[in-house]
Amino acid sequence: MEKIEHLNKLKTQIESMDKHHQVEILKILSKNMCKLNENKSGVYVNMTFLEENILQEMEEYIKYMKEQEENLITTEYQKKEFMDSYFIDKEDKEKETISYSVVNQ
């Protein structure tokens, strides 16, 4: 029963991916000579007959993809922070008016 739950989780993860990443999963399956059933609705794979090393390779790709997405999000956040701190703050400083007062002695 545990294997079926594991395969369902893997299936759900693959279905929720972008098309590009799904194609990469198909490349993994094709490379390993897995039987693929294709029709106009998509490509179907009976995952219950896949060898453990193929499942592991797919899981490694999913893990790699998630790590890359997290890195991208972090990098984009840092980029935004740099833009805000160096360019937006600078523009605000340039718009400020500075007034000087003369002190009589």
Backbone torsions as a table, in degrees:
resi	resn	phi	psi	omega
1	MET	NA	-35.1	-178.6
2	GLU	-62.9	-38.2	-179.6
3	LYS	-64.7	-39.5	179.8
4	ILE	-64.5	-41.7	177.4
5	GLU	-62.7	-40.9	178.6
6	HIS	-63.2	-44.6	179.7
7	LEU	-66.1	-37.9	176.9
8	ASN	-63.5	-40.8	177.8
9	LYS	-63.2	-44.6	179.1
10	LEU	-62.4	-43.2	178.8
11	LYS	-60.6	-44.6	-179.9
12	THR	-63.2	-41.5	178.5
13	GLN	-62.4	-44.0	-178.7
14	ILE	-66.2	-42.0	-179.6
15	GLU	-65.1	-28.6	-178.3
16	SER	-85.3	-4.8	-179.3
17	MET	-76.4	161.7	170.9
18	ASP	-66.4	160.4	-178.3
19	LYS	-58.6	-40.4	-179.6
20	HIS	-57.2	-44.6	-178.9
21	HIS	-71.4	-33.8	175.6
22	GLN	-64.1	-37.3	177.1
23	VAL	-63.4	-38.6	178.1
24	GLU	-63.8	-38.6	176.0
25	ILE	-63.7	-40.6	177.2
26	LEU	-63.1	-36.2	177.1
27	LYS	-62.9	-39.9	177.8
28	ILE	-62.0	-44.7	-179.9
29	LEU	-65.9	-41.8	179.8
30	SER	-64.6	-42.2	-179.8
31	LYS	-58.9	-34.0	-178.4
32	ASN	-94.0	14.9	174.9
33	MET	57.8	41.2	177.4
34	CYS	-81.0	149.4	179.0
35	LYS	-78.1	122.1	-179.8
36	LEU	-114.7	135.0	175.7
37	ASN	-109.6	119.6	-175.7
38	GLU	-121.2	137.5	171.5
39	ASN	-143.1	-170.1	-175.3
40	LYS	-68.9	-15.9	178.8
41	SER	-87.1	-16.3	-179.9
42	GLY	146.6	-162.6	-179.6
43	VAL	-113.3	134.6	-178.7
44	TYR	-119.6	140.8	-179.8
45	VAL	-133.3	131.7	173.3
46	ASN	-84.1	99.6	-173.3
47	MET	-73.7	-15.0	-178.7
48	THR	-67.5	-22.5	-179.5
49	PHE	-97.8	3.2	-180.0
50	LEU	-74.9	142.6	177.9
51	GLU	-72.1	156.8	-176.4
52	GLU	-61.6	-37.5	-179.4
53	ASN	-66.1	-31.5	177.9
54	ILE	-70.6	-43.9	177.1
55	LEU	-61.0	-40.7	179.6
56	GLN	-65.0	-41.2	178.5
57	GLU	-63.5	-39.4	177.2
58	MET	-65.4	-42.1	178.5
59	GLU	-64.3	-38.5	177.4
60	GLU	-63.5	-39.7	177.9
61	TYR	-65.1	-42.6	179.6
62	ILE	-62.6	-42.5	178.2
63	LYS	-62.4	-45.3	178.4
64	TYR	-59.7	-45.1	-179.2
65	MET	-61.4	-43.8	179.7
66	LYS	-64.9	-41.1	177.6
67	GLU	-61.9	-41.5	179.1
68	GLN	-65.1	-39.9	178.1
69	GLU	-64.7	-41.2	177.6
70	GLU	-64.0	-42.5	177.7
71	ASN	-62.2	-40.6	179.1
72	LEU	-64.1	-43.8	178.5
73	ILE	-61.9	-44.0	178.7
74	THR	-62.7	-44.8	-179.7
75	THR	-63.9	-42.4	178.6
76	GLU	-64.5	-38.0	177.4
77	TYR	-64.4	-45.5	178.5
78	GLN	-62.2	-40.7	178.2
79	LYS	-59.7	-45.5	179.2
80	LYS	-62.8	-41.9	179.0
81	GLU	-62.1	-42.6	178.2
82	PHE	-64.2	-43.7	179.0
83	MET	-60.8	-44.7	-179.6
84	ASP	-64.1	-44.0	-174.5
85	SER	-76.4	-32.4	-175.8
86	TYR	-97.7	-30.6	-174.3
87	PHE	-107.7	-44.3	-179.0
88	ILE	-71.1	-43.8	177.4
89	ASP	-61.7	-38.8	-180.0
90	LYS	-64.5	-42.3	178.2
91	GLU	-62.9	-39.8	179.0
92	ASP	-64.4	-38.4	-179.9
93	LYS	-67.3	-36.8	179.7
94	GLU	-68.4	-28.0	-179.0
95	LYS	-81.7	-17.2	-179.0
96	GLU	-67.3	143.3	174.8
97	THR	-100.0	136.3	-179.2
98	ILE	-109.9	129.8	177.1
99	SER	-116.6	141.7	-179.7
100	TYR	-116.1	144.4	175.1
101	SER	-121.3	144.9	-179.7
102	VAL	-96.4	132.4	179.2
103	VAL	-102.5	122.8	177.0
104	ASN	-79.8	139.8	178.9
105	GLN	-108.5	NA	NA
